[in-house]
Amino acid sequence: MKKYFTLIVLFFYNCNLLENKPDQVLARVNDHYIYESDLQKALPENLSKEDSTLFSKNYINNWAKKNLLYEKALINLDDSKQSELNKLIESYKNDLFSFAYQEKIVKSSMDTIISDTSIVNYYNINKSNFKLNQEIVKARYLKINSENYNLKDVTKRFRSLKSNDLMFLDSISLQFSSYYFNDSIWINKDLFFSKFPPVSDRLKQNIVKNNLFYKIQDSLELYLIKINDYKNKNDIAPFDFIRPTIKQVLINKKKLEFISKFEKELIEDALQKNEFELYENS
């Protein structure tokens, strides 16, 4: 066995090889140890005995490979390469800590409220940029057994869908195979039509463009469809469809402005406290 690395894997947890250690040692790679508590933290719940044994073995082997490769790298990479890598590690460490601190400051101090007026104004100014990349519809549907005794009344009320109609349909909804009545929300056209037996693209376009009431029937079920509104791909996105996106855009913009102000104040404060100095070159 080479002196550069030694791996001892202990599968019998009742053998504590090191004194004054809080855990039982499972494996060693030179001066690095892995303990039972490390494994327990990583071990998924509700594994069978066989799966637990397999996971444990793989976890320990992966831990060993990482440590062995790292020690080999320290031996075989020259000083210049190691110095380069250490600089990258330090830079990444600084970025990681700085980002985490900025996120904490943003969450604790930044006002994330975006007014409806701000959202509407942003939409009106930039609406030409909000073009749809999909076809969307406002629509409802109902799927019911084609032999249902209530079919005529259900169809009439579905087409009308006034408040009293909706109450009636809700009261007998157990008779429906499936349904969707929330036709005030924009949804993807293809996703909507995926609920029904296939129809031709030409018929589909005729239904949506003319805001039609339409029936589709197969051997067992009747599908009632009503399109209330339709927007084509590359149309200007309706405000109520794009509103959540605009709100997030404004929050992100506010966040960037907050961070920029925070960083400027950080520099000014450090200069005043003599924690940061600028030296003029002669």
Accessible surface in RSA format (square Angstrom, percent):
REM  Atomic radii and reference values for relative SASA: ProtOr
REM  Chains: A
REM  Algorithm: Lee & Richards
REM  Probe-radius: 1.40
REM  Slices: 20
REM RES _ NUM      All-atoms   Total-Side   Main-Chain    Non-polar    All polar
REM                ABS   REL    ABS   REL    ABS   REL    ABS   REL    ABS   REL
RES MET A   1   185.48  96.1  96.10  63.6  89.38 212.8 102.68  87.3  82.80 109.7
RES LYS A   2   139.42  68.0 127.93  78.5  11.49  27.4  82.46  74.2  56.96  60.7
RES LYS A   3   174.20  85.0 141.33  86.7  32.86  78.2  94.32  84.9  79.87  85.1
RES TYR A   4   100.00  46.7  92.14  52.4   7.86  20.5  57.22  43.0  42.78  52.7
RES PHE A   5    65.53  32.8  65.52  40.6   0.01   0.0  65.52  39.7   0.01   0.0
RES THR A   6    29.15  20.7  28.84  29.2   0.31   0.7  12.99  17.4  16.16  24.4
RES LEU A   7    64.24  35.8  43.18  30.9  21.05  52.9  43.18  30.3  21.05  56.7
RES ILE A   8    68.82  39.2  65.51  48.8   3.31   8.0  68.82  49.6   0.00   0.0
RES VAL A   9    41.96  27.6  19.83  18.0  22.13  53.3  19.83  17.2  22.13  60.0
RES LEU A  10    28.60  15.9  25.58  18.3   3.02   7.6  28.27  19.9   0.33   0.9
RES PHE A  11   114.38  57.2  91.22  56.5  23.16  60.3  91.83  55.7  22.55  64.5
RES PHE A  12   152.86  76.5 148.36  91.9   4.50  11.7 151.83  92.0   1.04   3.0
RES TYR A  13    72.74  34.0  66.48  37.8   6.26  16.3  55.72  41.9  17.02  21.0
RES ASN A  14   126.60  87.3  95.73  92.5  30.87  74.3  40.37  97.2  86.23  83.3
RES CYS A  15    59.67  45.1  52.88  59.0   6.80  16.0  16.36  41.5  43.31  46.7
RES ASN A  16    79.74  55.0  49.76  48.1  29.99  72.2  19.98  48.1  59.77  57.8
RES LEU A  17   107.07  59.6  78.98  56.5  28.09  70.6  82.64  58.0  24.43  65.7
RES LEU A  18    51.39  28.6  49.10  35.1   2.29   5.8  50.26  35.3   1.13   3.0
RES GLU A  19   153.52  88.1 132.98 100.6  20.53  48.9  56.72 109.7  96.79  79.0
RES ASN A  20   153.10 105.6 107.51 103.9  45.58 109.8  42.25 101.7 110.85 107.1
RES LYS A  21    82.91  40.4  69.07  42.4  13.84  33.0  22.92  20.6  59.99  63.9
RES PRO A  22   129.67  94.5  86.71  79.0  42.96 156.2 100.11  82.7  29.56 183.7
RES ASP A  23    37.81  26.5  32.58  32.4   5.23  12.4   5.50  13.0  32.31  32.2
RES GLN A  24    46.72  26.1  44.80  32.7   1.92   4.6  15.39  32.8  31.33  23.8
RES VAL A  25     6.44   4.2   5.19   4.7   1.25   3.0   5.19   4.5   1.25   3.4
RES LEU A  26     0.07   0.0   0.07   0.0   0.00   0.0   0.07   0.0   0.00   0.0
RES ALA A  27     0.40   0.4   0.00   0.0   0.40   0.9   0.40   0.6   0.00   0.0
RES ARG A  28    59.48  25.0  59.38  30.3   0.10   0.2  12.53  17.1  46.95  28.5
RES VAL A  29     0.00   0.0   0.00   0.0   0.00   0.0   0.00   0.0   0.00   0.0
RES ASN A  30    31.41  21.7  27.45  26.5   3.96   9.5  16.97  40.8  14.44  14.0
RES ASP A  31   126.61  88.7 109.24 108.7  17.36  41.1  29.92  70.4  96.69  96.4
RES HIS A  32    73.07  39.9  69.84  48.5   3.24   8.3  44.74  46.1  28.34  33.0
RES TYR A  33    73.09  34.1  52.06  29.6  21.03  54.7  26.25  19.7  46.85  57.8
RES ILE A  34     3.27   1.9   2.93   2.2   0.34   0.8   3.27   2.4   0.00   0.0
RES TYR A  35    40.43  18.9  40.43  23.0   0.00   0.0  34.06  25.6   6.37   7.9
RES GLU A  36    45.38  26.1  45.38  34.3   0.00   0.0   9.96  19.3  35.42  28.9
RES SER A  37    40.20  34.0  33.79  45.1   6.41  14.8  30.75  65.5   9.45  13.2
RES ASP A  38    49.58  34.7  46.04  45.8   3.54   8.4  12.29  28.9  37.29  37.2
RES LEU A  39     1.47   0.8   1.47   1.1   0.00   0.0   1.47   1.0   0.00   0.0
RES GLN A  40    92.89  51.9  77.95  57.0  14.95  35.6  36.18  77.0  56.71  43.0
RES LYS A  41   174.77  85.3 135.97  83.4  38.80  92.4  93.82  84.4  80.96  86.2
RES ALA A  42    37.78  34.7  14.82  22.9  22.96  52.2  24.69  34.8  13.09  34.7
RES LEU A  43    42.16  23.5  28.00  20.0  14.16  35.6  28.01  19.7  14.15  38.1
RES PRO A  44    63.37  46.2  47.94  43.7  15.44  56.1  59.07  48.8   4.30  26.7
RES GLU A  45   152.41  87.5 128.82  97.5  23.60  56.2  53.77 104.0  98.65  80.5
RES ASN A  46   152.49 105.2 105.43 101.9  47.06 113.3  39.58  95.3 112.92 109.1
RES LEU A  47    65.75  36.6  38.53  27.6  27.22  68.4  39.78  27.9  25.97  69.9
RES SER A  48    55.43  46.8  39.68  53.0  15.75  36.3  47.11 100.3   8.32  11.7
RES LYS A  49   173.02  84.4 159.99  98.2  13.02  31.0 108.59  97.7  64.43  68.6
RES GLU A  50   128.72  73.9 119.01  90.0   9.71  23.1  69.68 134.8  59.04  48.2
RES ASP A  51    72.02  50.4  69.28  69.0   2.74   6.5   9.80  23.1  62.22  62.0
RES SER A  52    27.80  23.5  27.80  37.1   0.00   0.0  12.11  25.8  15.69  22.0
RES THR A  53    84.09  59.8  78.12  79.2   5.97  14.2  63.64  85.5  20.46  30.9
RES LEU A  54   104.36  58.1 101.27  72.4   3.09   7.8 104.09  73.1   0.27   0.7
RES PHE A  55    60.07  30.1  55.54  34.4   4.53  11.8  59.51  36.1   0.56   1.6
RES SER A  56    12.95  10.9  12.95  17.3   0.00   0.0   8.04  17.1   4.91   6.9
RES LYS A  57   104.37  50.9 103.70  63.6   0.68   1.6  47.26  42.5  57.12  60.8
RES ASN A  58    70.97  48.9  69.72  67.4   1.25   3.0  18.73  45.1  52.24  50.5
RES TYR A  59    67.48  31.5  63.15  35.9   4.33  11.3  38.33  28.8  29.15  35.9
RES ILE A  60     2.15   1.2   2.15   1.6   0.00   0.0   2.15   1.5   0.00   0.0
RES ASN A  61    53.58  37.0  52.42  50.7   1.16   2.8  15.27  36.7  38.32  37.0
RES ASN A  62    69.29  47.8  68.39  66.1   0.90   2.2  15.99  38.5  53.30  51.5
RES TRP A  63    47.99  19.3  43.31  21.0   4.68  11.0  30.96  16.5  17.03  27.6
RES ALA A  64     2.21   2.0   2.21   3.4   0.00   0.0   2.21   3.1   0.00   0.0
RES LYS A  65   116.67  56.9 115.19  70.7   1.48   3.5  68.83  61.9  47.84  51.0
RES LYS A  66   149.23  72.8 141.29  86.7   7.94  18.9  87.78  79.0  61.45  65.5
RES ASN A  67    26.45  18.2  24.86  24.0   1.59   3.8   2.05   4.9  24.40  23.6
RES LEU A  68    31.42  17.5  30.84  22.1   0.59   1.5  30.99  21.8   0.44   1.2
RES LEU A  69   126.08  70.2 122.41  87.6   3.67   9.2 122.86  86.3   3.22   8.7
RES TYR A  70   126.97  59.3 121.64  69.2   5.33  13.9  89.79  67.5  37.18  45.8
RES GLU A  71    27.74  15.9  26.71  20.2   1.02   2.4  14.63  28.3  13.11  10.7
RES LYS A  72    66.34  32.4  66.18  40.6   0.15   0.4  45.62  41.1  20.72  22.1
RES ALA A  73    34.00  31.3  27.36  42.2   6.64  15.1  33.75  47.5   0.25   0.7
RES LEU A  74    85.32  47.5  70.32  50.3  15.00  37.7  70.53  49.5  14.79  39.8
RES ILE A  75    90.26  51.4  60.62  45.2  29.64  71.5  65.96  47.5  24.31  66.0
RES ASN A  76   107.57  74.2  74.70  72.2  32.87  79.2  30.57  73.6  77.00  74.4
RES LEU A  77    66.73  37.2  60.58  43.3   6.15  15.5  61.91  43.5   4.82  13.0
RES ASP A  78    95.01  66.5  80.93  80.5  14.08  33.3  46.13 108.6  48.88  48.7
RES ASP A  79   120.48  84.4 113.97 113.4   6.51  15.4  38.23  90.0  82.24  82.0
RES SER A  80    86.91  73.4  72.87  97.2  14.04  32.3  43.71  93.1  43.20  60.5
RES LYS A  81    84.59  41.3  82.78  50.8   1.81   4.3  47.41  42.7  37.18  39.6
RES GLN A  82    39.71  22.2  38.12  27.9   1.59   3.8  12.91  27.5  26.80  20.3
RES SER A  83    52.04  44.0  45.65  60.9   6.40  14.7  29.44  62.7  22.60  31.7
RES GLU A  84    86.80  49.8  81.87  61.9   4.93  11.7  33.20  64.2  53.60  43.8
RES LEU A  85    64.85  36.1  64.66  46.3   0.19   0.5  64.66  45.4   0.19   0.5
RES ASN A  86    89.13  61.5  84.61  81.8   4.52  10.9  23.05  55.5  66.08  63.9
RES LYS A  87   145.93  71.2 137.25  84.2   8.68  20.7  85.97  77.4  59.96  63.9
RES LEU A  88   108.29  60.3 104.10  74.5   4.19  10.5 104.80  73.6   3.49   9.4
RES ILE A  89   108.77  61.9 105.57  78.6   3.20   7.7 108.50  78.1   0.27   0.7
RES GLU A  90    88.14  50.6  88.10  66.7   0.04   0.1  39.49  76.4  48.64  39.7
RES SER A  91    56.88  48.1  50.90  67.9   5.98  13.8  27.34  58.2  29.54  41.4
RES TYR A  92   142.61  66.6 139.50  79.4   3.11   8.1 107.60  80.9  35.01  43.2
RES LYS A  93   103.91  50.7 102.06  62.6   1.85   4.4  51.62  46.5  52.29  55.7
RES ASN A  94    80.72  55.7  77.56  75.0   3.16   7.6  22.31  53.7  58.41  56.5
RES ASP A  95    89.91  63.0  85.01  84.6   4.90  11.6  25.54  60.1  64.37  64.2
RES LEU A  96    92.61  51.6  88.63  63.4   3.98  10.0  91.94  64.6   0.67   1.8
RES PHE A  97   136.41  68.2 130.56  80.9   5.85  15.2 132.80  80.5   3.61  10.3
RES SER A  98    61.14  51.7  54.18  72.3   6.96  16.0  31.76  67.6  29.38  41.2
RES PHE A  99   121.79  60.9 120.17  74.4   1.62   4.2 121.36  73.6   0.42   1.2
RES ALA A 100    60.51  55.6  49.44  76.3  11.07  25.2  54.44  76.7   6.07  16.1
RES TYR A 101   111.04  51.8 106.40  60.5   4.64  12.1  80.01  60.1  31.02  38.2
RES GLN A 102    35.33  19.8  34.36  25.1   0.97   2.3   4.84  10.3  30.49  23.1
RES GLU A 103    37.32  21.4  37.32  28.2   0.00   0.0  15.62  30.2  21.71  17.7
RES LYS A 104   142.80  69.7 136.94  84.0   5.87  14.0  84.41  76.0  58.40  62.2
RES ILE A 105    32.88  18.7  32.88  24.5   0.00   0.0  32.88  23.7   0.00   0.0
RES VAL A 106    11.57   7.6  11.42  10.3   0.16   0.4  11.42   9.9   0.16   0.4
RES LYS A 107   170.05  83.0 135.59  83.2  34.45  82.0  85.03  76.5  85.02  90.6
RES SER A 108    86.20  72.8  43.35  57.9  42.85  98.7  46.82  99.7  39.38  55.2
RES SER A 109    72.36  61.1  38.88  51.9  33.47  77.1  25.07  53.4  47.28  66.2
RES MET A 110    18.17   9.4   4.20   2.8  13.97  33.3   5.27   4.5  12.90  17.1
RES ASP A 111    81.34  57.0  70.92  70.6  10.43  24.7  39.05  91.9  42.29  42.2
RES THR A 112    69.86  49.7  63.61  64.5   6.25  14.9  32.06  43.1  37.80  57.1
RES ILE A 113   135.37  77.0 123.12  91.7  12.25  29.5 128.15  92.3   7.23  19.6
RES ILE A 114    23.48  13.4   9.55   7.1  13.93  33.6  11.16   8.0  12.32  33.4
RES SER A 115    56.12  47.4  45.56  60.8  10.56  24.3  46.50  99.0   9.62  13.5
RES ASP A 116    91.69  64.2  85.99  85.6   5.70  13.5  31.69  74.6  60.00  59.8
RES THR A 117    91.96  65.4  87.08  88.3   4.89  11.6  54.82  73.6  37.14  56.1
RES SER A 118    49.87  42.1  42.39  56.6   7.48  17.2  18.48  39.3  31.39  44.0
RES ILE A 119     0.49   0.3   0.49   0.4   0.00   0.0   0.49   0.4   0.00   0.0
RES VAL A 120    60.73  40.0  60.73  55.0   0.00   0.0  60.73  52.8   0.00   0.0
RES ASN A 121    72.75  50.2  71.38  69.0   1.37   3.3  17.35  41.7  55.40  53.6
RES TYR A 122    55.66  26.0  52.99  30.1   2.67   6.9  25.04  18.8  30.62  37.7
RES TYR A 123    20.76   9.7  20.76  11.8   0.00   0.0  10.75   8.1  10.01  12.3
RES ASN A 124    81.79  56.4  64.05  61.9  17.75  42.7  23.17  55.8  58.63  56.7
RES ILE A 125   139.27  79.3 109.60  81.7  29.67  71.5 115.74  83.3  23.53  63.9
RES ASN A 126    32.73  22.6  31.85  30.8   0.87   2.1   2.83   6.8  29.89  28.9
RES LYS A 127    84.59  41.3  84.51  51.9   0.08   0.2  38.34  34.5  46.25  49.3
RES SER A 128    73.45  62.1  65.77  87.8   7.68  17.7  43.77  93.2  29.68  41.6
RES ASN A 129   111.77  77.1  81.87  79.1  29.90  72.0  25.43  61.2  86.34  83.5
RES PHE A 130    29.86  14.9  25.76  16.0   4.10  10.7  29.86  18.1   0.00   0.0
RES LYS A 131   128.46  62.7 103.96  63.8  24.50  58.3  46.89  42.2  81.57  86.9
RES LEU A 132     7.07   3.9   2.90   2.1   4.18  10.5   5.30   3.7   1.77   4.8
RES ASN A 133   118.21  81.5  99.41  96.1  18.79  45.3  34.04  81.9  84.16  81.3
RES GLN A 134    56.43  31.6  50.87  37.2   5.56  13.2  17.88  38.1  38.55  29.2
RES GLU A 135    41.01  23.5  36.38  27.5   4.63  11.0   8.02  15.5  32.99  26.9
RES ILE A 136     0.00   0.0   0.00   0.0   0.00   0.0   0.00   0.0   0.00   0.0
RES VAL A 137     0.00   0.0   0.00   0.0   0.00   0.0   0.00   0.0   0.00   0.0
RES LYS A 138    42.73  20.8  42.73  26.2   0.00   0.0   7.68   6.9  35.05  37.3
RES ALA A 139     0.27   0.2   0.00   0.0   0.27   0.6   0.00   0.0   0.27   0.7
RES ARG A 140    11.26   4.7  11.26   5.7   0.00   0.0   0.00   0.0  11.26   6.8
RES TYR A 141    18.08   8.4  18.08  10.3   0.00   0.0   4.50   3.4  13.59  16.7
RES LEU A 142     0.00   0.0   0.00   0.0   0.00   0.0   0.00   0.0   0.00   0.0
RES LYS A 143    52.23  25.5  52.23  32.0   0.00   0.0   3.16   2.8  49.07  52.3
RES ILE A 144     0.00   0.0   0.00   0.0   0.00   0.0   0.00   0.0   0.00   0.0
RES ASN A 145    63.51  43.8  63.37  61.2   0.14   0.3  20.37  49.0  43.14  41.7
RES SER A 146    18.39  15.5   5.96   8.0  12.43  28.6   1.53   3.3  16.86  23.6
RES GLU A 147   150.90  86.6 125.47  94.9  25.43  60.5  55.62 107.6  95.28  77.8
RES ASN A 148    26.81  18.5  12.17  11.8  14.64  35.3   7.60  18.3  19.21  18.6
RES TYR A 149   186.20  86.9 144.83  82.4  41.37 107.7 127.42  95.8  58.78  72.5
RES ASN A 150    28.58  19.7  26.68  25.8   1.89   4.6   1.89   4.6  26.68  25.8
RES LEU A 151    40.30  22.4  40.07  28.7   0.23   0.6  40.07  28.1   0.23   0.6
RES LYS A 152   184.18  89.9 173.44 106.4  10.74  25.6 122.19 110.0  61.99  66.0
RES ASP A 153    50.59  35.4  46.07  45.9   4.52  10.7  22.06  51.9  28.54  28.5
RES VAL A 154     0.00   0.0   0.00   0.0   0.00   0.0   0.00   0.0   0.00   0.0
RES THR A 155    16.62  11.8  16.62  16.8   0.00   0.0  14.31  19.2   2.31   3.5
RES LYS A 156   150.17  73.3 143.30  87.9   6.87  16.4  90.25  81.2  59.93  63.8
RES ARG A 157    60.91  25.6  60.45  30.8   0.45   1.1   5.49   7.5  55.42  33.6
RES PHE A 158     0.00   0.0   0.00   0.0   0.00   0.0   0.00   0.0   0.00   0.0
RES ARG A 159   133.80  56.2 121.00  61.7  12.81  30.5  22.97  31.4 110.83  67.2
RES SER A 160    55.34  46.8  26.36  35.2  28.98  66.8  32.74  69.7  22.60  31.7
RES LEU A 161    31.76  17.7  11.28   8.1  20.47  51.5  11.28   7.9  20.47  55.1
RES LYS A 162   141.65  69.1 134.25  82.4   7.40  17.6  84.44  76.0  57.22  60.9
RES SER A 163    90.41  76.4  77.15 103.0  13.26  30.5  50.53 107.6  39.88  55.9
RES ASN A 164    90.04  62.1  84.62  81.8   5.41  13.0  37.91  91.2  52.12  50.4
RES ASP A 165    11.28   7.9  11.28  11.2   0.00   0.0   0.00   0.0  11.28  11.3
RES LEU A 166    65.31  36.4  65.31  46.7   0.00   0.0  65.31  45.9   0.00   0.0
RES MET A 167   140.83  72.9 132.54  87.7   8.29  19.7 107.53  91.4  33.30  44.1
RES PHE A 168    51.23  25.6  44.98  27.9   6.25  16.3  50.77  30.8   0.46   1.3
RES LEU A 169     0.00   0.0   0.00   0.0   0.00   0.0   0.00   0.0   0.00   0.0
RES ASP A 170    72.97  51.1  60.32  60.0  12.65  29.9  25.00  58.8  47.98  47.8
RES SER A 171    86.75  73.3  44.57  59.5  42.19  97.2  49.49 105.4  37.26  52.2
RES ILE A 172    26.22  14.9  21.90  16.3   4.32  10.4  26.22  18.9   0.00   0.0
RES SER A 173    25.03  21.2  20.27  27.1   4.77  11.0   1.23   2.6  23.80  33.3
RES LEU A 174   181.30 101.0 152.00 108.7  29.30  73.7 155.42 109.2  25.88  69.6
RES GLN A 175    56.96  31.9  36.61  26.8  20.35  48.4  31.52  67.1  25.44  19.3
RES PHE A 176    16.38   8.2   0.00   0.0  16.38  42.6   0.52   0.3  15.86  45.4
RES SER A 177    62.91  53.2  22.88  30.5  40.04  92.2  21.87  46.6  41.04  57.5
RES SER A 178    41.69  35.2  35.46  47.3   6.22  14.3  35.63  75.9   6.06   8.5
RES TYR A 179    93.84  43.8  72.72  41.4  21.12  55.0  39.57  29.7  54.27  66.9
RES TYR A 180    63.66  29.7  61.54  35.0   2.12   5.5  58.21  43.7   5.45   6.7
RES PHE A 181    24.78  12.4  12.77   7.9  12.01  31.2  12.83   7.8  11.95  34.2
RES ASN A 182    71.32  49.2  62.30  60.2   9.02  21.7  24.52  59.0  46.80  45.2
RES ASP A 183    24.55  17.2  21.39  21.3   3.16   7.5   0.00   0.0  24.55  24.5
RES SER A 184    73.50  62.1  60.62  80.9  12.88  29.7  46.24  98.5  27.26  38.2
RES ILE A 185    87.25  49.7  84.18  62.7   3.07   7.4  87.04  62.7   0.22   0.6
RES TRP A 186    17.84   7.2   5.70   2.8  12.13  28.5   5.38   2.9  12.45  20.2
RES ILE A 187    37.07  21.1  32.20  24.0   4.87  11.7  37.07  26.7   0.00   0.0
RES ASN A 188    45.62  31.5  40.82  39.5   4.80  11.6  14.59  35.1  31.04  30.0
RES LYS A 189    12.21   6.0  12.21   7.5   0.00   0.0   0.48   0.4  11.73  12.5
RES ASP A 190    85.94  60.2  79.74  79.4   6.20  14.7  29.55  69.5  56.40  56.2
RES LEU A 191   103.50  57.6  98.41  70.4   5.09  12.8 102.60  72.1   0.91   2.4
RES PHE A 192     2.72   1.4   2.09   1.3   0.63   1.7   2.72   1.7   0.00   0.0
RES PHE A 193    10.52   5.3   2.75   1.7   7.78  20.2   3.06   1.9   7.47  21.4
RES SER A 194    79.57  67.2  42.06  56.1  37.52  86.4  46.45  98.9  33.12  46.4
RES LYS A 195   106.76  52.1  84.25  51.7  22.51  53.6  40.56  36.5  66.20  70.5
RES PHE A 196    15.18   7.6   0.74   0.5  14.44  37.6   3.31   2.0  11.87  34.0
RES PRO A 197    32.93  24.0  24.40  22.2   8.53  31.0  31.10  25.7   1.83  11.4
RES PRO A 198   137.06  99.9 105.88  96.5  31.18 113.3 116.27  96.0  20.79 129.2
RES VAL A 199    31.58  20.8  10.33   9.4  21.25  51.2  18.58  16.1  13.00  35.2
RES SER A 200    68.04  57.5  50.73  67.7  17.31  39.9  52.52 111.8  15.52  21.7
RES ASP A 201   106.54  74.6 100.61 100.1   5.92  14.0  34.76  81.8  71.78  71.6
RES ARG A 202   212.11  89.1 200.46 102.2  11.64  27.7  78.30 107.0 133.81  81.1
RES LEU A 203    51.67  28.8  48.10  34.4   3.57   9.0  51.17  35.9   0.50   1.3
RES LYS A 204    30.94  15.1  30.94  19.0   0.00   0.0   2.39   2.1  28.56  30.4
RES GLN A 205    43.25  24.2  43.13  31.5   0.13   0.3  32.81  69.8  10.44   7.9
RES ASN A 206    69.46  47.9  63.58  61.4   5.88  14.2  18.69  45.0  50.77  49.1
RES ILE A 207     0.00   0.0   0.00   0.0   0.00   0.0   0.00   0.0   0.00   0.0
RES VAL A 208     0.07   0.0   0.00   0.0   0.07   0.2   0.00   0.0   0.07   0.2
RES LYS A 209   123.77  60.4  94.82  58.2  28.95  68.9  46.85  42.2  76.92  81.9
RES ASN A 210    84.32  58.2  62.69  60.6  21.64  52.1  16.00  38.5  68.33  66.0
RES ASN A 211    61.98  42.7  52.58  50.8   9.40  22.6  11.97  28.8  50.01  48.3
RES LEU A 212    57.67  32.1  56.01  40.1   1.66   4.2  57.67  40.5   0.00   0.0
RES PHE A 213    36.00  18.0  15.19   9.4  20.81  54.1  15.19   9.2  20.81  59.6
RES TYR A 214    63.92  29.8  61.69  35.1   2.23   5.8  36.32  27.3  27.59  34.0
RES LYS A 215   105.12  51.3  88.11  54.1  17.01  40.5  41.58  37.4  63.54  67.7
RES ILE A 216    16.37   9.3  13.44  10.0   2.93   7.1  16.37  11.8   0.00   0.0
RES GLN A 217   114.51  64.0  81.85  59.8  32.67  77.8  22.10  47.0  92.42  70.1
RES ASP A 218    58.12  40.7  41.10  40.9  17.02  40.2  34.72  81.7  23.40  23.3
RES SER A 219   107.11  90.5  69.19  92.3  37.92  87.4  56.66 120.7  50.44  70.7
RES LEU A 220   120.92  67.3 119.11  85.2   1.81   4.6 120.40  84.6   0.52   1.4
RES GLU A 221    31.02  17.8  31.02  23.5   0.00   0.0   7.98  15.4  23.04  18.8
RES LEU A 222     9.36   5.2   9.36   6.7   0.00   0.0   9.36   6.6   0.00   0.0
RES TYR A 223    12.47   5.8  12.47   7.1   0.00   0.0   0.20   0.2  12.26  15.1
RES LEU A 224     0.00   0.0   0.00   0.0   0.00   0.0   0.00   0.0   0.00   0.0
RES ILE A 225     0.00   0.0   0.00   0.0   0.00   0.0   0.00   0.0   0.00   0.0
RES LYS A 226    41.93  20.5  41.93  25.7   0.00   0.0  27.99  25.2  13.94  14.8
RES ILE A 227     0.00   0.0   0.00   0.0   0.00   0.0   0.00   0.0   0.00   0.0
RES ASN A 228    56.84  39.2  37.85  36.6  18.99  45.7  16.02  38.6  40.83  39.5
RES ASP A 229    50.71  35.5  50.71  50.5   0.00   0.0   6.90  16.2  43.82  43.7
RES TYR A 230    29.65  13.8  16.60   9.4  13.05  33.9  16.60  12.5  13.05  16.1
RES LYS A 231    68.50  33.4  68.13  41.8   0.37   0.9  12.07  10.9  56.43  60.1
RES ASN A 232    55.48  38.3  55.18  53.3   0.30   0.7   7.72  18.6  47.76  46.2
RES LYS A 233   114.66  55.9 105.61  64.8   9.05  21.5  49.24  44.3  65.42  69.7
RES ASN A 234   101.50  70.0  90.03  87.0  11.47  27.6  22.64  54.5  78.87  76.2
RES ASP A 235    56.03  39.2  51.50  51.3   4.53  10.7  12.39  29.2  43.64  43.5
RES ILE A 236    62.19  35.4  53.26  39.7   8.93  21.5  53.26  38.4   8.93  24.2
RES ALA A 237     1.28   1.2   1.28   2.0   0.00   0.0   1.28   1.8   0.00   0.0
RES PRO A 238    17.33  12.6   9.57   8.7   7.76  28.2  17.33  14.3   0.00   0.0
RES PHE A 239    60.78  30.4  56.14  34.8   4.63  12.1  56.14  34.0   4.63  13.3
RES ASP A 240    73.97  51.8  54.98  54.7  19.00  44.9  38.34  90.2  35.63  35.5
RES PHE A 241    57.98  29.0  42.95  26.6  15.03  39.1  46.81  28.4  11.17  32.0
RES ILE A 242    21.73  12.4  21.73  16.2   0.00   0.0  21.73  15.6   0.00   0.0
RES ARG A 243    74.93  31.5  74.93  38.2   0.00   0.0  22.51  30.8  52.42  31.8
RES PRO A 244    87.30  63.6  77.08  70.3  10.22  37.1  80.93  66.8   6.37  39.6
RES THR A 245    69.42  49.4  63.82  64.7   5.60  13.3  42.58  57.2  26.84  40.6
RES ILE A 246     0.00   0.0   0.00   0.0   0.00   0.0   0.00   0.0   0.00   0.0
RES LYS A 247    80.97  39.5  80.97  49.7   0.00   0.0  26.39  23.8  54.59  58.1
RES GLN A 248    93.52  52.3  92.91  67.9   0.61   1.5  40.91  87.1  52.61  39.9
RES VAL A 249    54.15  35.6  51.26  46.4   2.89   7.0  52.75  45.8   1.40   3.8
RES LEU A 250    21.61  12.0  19.12  13.7   2.49   6.3  19.13  13.4   2.48   6.7
RES ILE A 251    35.11  20.0  35.11  26.2   0.00   0.0  35.11  25.3   0.00   0.0
RES ASN A 252    69.41  47.9  68.86  66.5   0.54   1.3  20.71  49.8  48.70  47.1
RES LYS A 253   109.39  53.4 106.25  65.2   3.14   7.5  61.49  55.3  47.90  51.0
RES LYS A 254    62.24  30.4  60.21  36.9   2.03   4.8  47.68  42.9  14.56  15.5
RES LYS A 255    54.84  26.8  54.84  33.7   0.00   0.0  22.31  20.1  32.54  34.7
RES LEU A 256   124.66  69.4 120.20  86.0   4.46  11.2 120.54  84.7   4.12  11.1
RES GLU A 257   101.22  58.1  92.10  69.7   9.12  21.7  46.76  90.5  54.46  44.5
RES PHE A 258    49.21  24.6  43.44  26.9   5.77  15.0  48.49  29.4   0.72   2.1
RES ILE A 259    26.33  15.0  26.33  19.6   0.00   0.0  26.33  19.0   0.00   0.0
RES SER A 260    68.06  57.5  61.49  82.1   6.57  15.1  26.35  56.1  41.72  58.4
RES LYS A 261   132.05  64.4 126.92  77.9   5.13  12.2  73.77  66.4  58.28  62.1
RES PHE A 262    37.22  18.6  35.17  21.8   2.05   5.3  36.94  22.4   0.28   0.8
RES GLU A 263    74.33  42.7  73.71  55.8   0.62   1.5  25.56  49.4  48.77  39.8
RES LYS A 264   134.72  65.7 127.78  78.4   6.94  16.5  76.20  68.6  58.52  62.3
RES GLU A 265    86.61  49.7  83.20  62.9   3.41   8.1  34.97  67.6  51.65  42.2
RES LEU A 266    95.07  52.9  90.45  64.7   4.62  11.6  94.27  66.2   0.79   2.1
RES ILE A 267    83.76  47.7  83.53  62.2   0.22   0.5  83.76  60.3   0.00   0.0
RES GLU A 268    78.93  45.3  77.11  58.3   1.81   4.3  31.90  61.7  47.03  38.4
RES ASP A 269    59.09  41.4  56.37  56.1   2.72   6.4  19.31  45.4  39.78  39.7
RES ALA A 270    17.40  16.0  16.99  26.2   0.42   1.0  17.21  24.2   0.20   0.5
RES LEU A 271    75.05  41.8  57.94  41.4  17.12  43.0  58.26  40.9  16.79  45.2
RES GLN A 272   153.66  85.9 115.40  84.3  38.26  91.1  42.85  91.2 110.81  84.0
RES LYS A 273   126.65  61.8 100.97  62.0  25.68  61.1  63.35  57.0  63.30  67.4
RES ASN A 274   105.50  72.8  88.74  85.8  16.75  40.3  25.18  60.6  80.32  77.6
RES GLU A 275   129.97  74.6  88.88  67.2  41.09  97.8  42.74  82.7  87.23  71.2
RES PHE A 276    70.78  35.4  65.92  40.8   4.87  12.7  68.98  41.8   1.80   5.1
RES GLU A 277    90.00  51.7  71.56  54.1  18.44  43.9  16.24  31.4  73.75  60.2
RES LEU A 278   138.22  77.0 110.26  78.9  27.96  70.3 111.35  78.2  26.87  72.3
RES TYR A 279   173.34  80.9 145.49  82.8  27.85  72.5 120.73  90.7  52.61  64.9
RES GLU A 280   173.27  99.5 140.86 106.6  32.41  77.2  59.59 115.3 113.68  92.8
RES ASN A 281   149.21 102.9 117.63 113.7  31.58  76.0  32.05  77.1 117.17 113.2
RES SER A 282   162.32 137.2  85.81 114.5  76.52 176.3  88.01 187.4  74.32 104.1
END  Absolute sums over single chains surface
CHAIN  1 A    19964.8      17161.5       2803.3      11101.0       8863.8
END  Absolute sums over all chains
TOTAL         19964.8      17161.5       2803.3      11101.0       8863.8
